[in-house]
Amino acid sequence: MKFRNAFLCLALAALLPAAAHAEVVVVVSANSPVTSLTAAQASQIFLAKSVSLPGGGAATPIDIASGPVRDEFYTKVTGKDAAQLKSYWAQLTFTGKAKPFRQAPSAAEAKKLIAASPSAIGYLAPADVDSSVRVVLKP
């Protein structure tokens, strides 16, 4: 019995790193003219270095307040972890160079906001994508 419990604990521990790894996709409204983005373009938009979508339209980034999908997005697309991102935005805000983006409290709310505006751009877990939004990048 002890061997079985130890084996189960080891098996579960082996799965934890995989479970902590969230998948993420960058999305725009299904009504947006944007059909694809590069990771560099998404990074520029979400680091407030660009205010335009490809093709020249205004970009309205929608952030998710917190969680593994947000962390995965920023790590994969911008190369910044949560602490680096917090510091980056504190500096931008303090110097008046940018204001933080609108934050949705959940993925469902983020999807609603993105779907409602052709200029909106955000990120979701692939399981949260439906016909109201279009995937433009799979980092």
Disulfide bonds with the S-S distance in Angstrom:
none
